[in-house]
Amino acid sequence: KGEVSGRLNAFYDLLITNRLILQPRFDINAYAQDIPELSVGAGFSEMELSARLRYEFSREFAPYIGVSWERKLGGTAAIAKREDEPV
């Protein structure tokens, strides 16, 4: 149908030690037009802030624990409210 969307994500590795790394991250999605089938409004639609703490035993094995916070924005948030979904 020719829907146009974009996503920006940014993250940064903060070395606590040589093996322990904190990685804050920011993601935001945007759409050029409303897409009712996906319950998405035009403009910025969702954003997410997260952080991961990982320990690198080796480059191939680095388990992590993370937390994340999401929020719907603009027209997408209005659609979610109308449909009684969480924002």
Order of alpha helices (4+ residues) and beta strands (2+ residues): beta-beta-beta-beta-beta-alpha
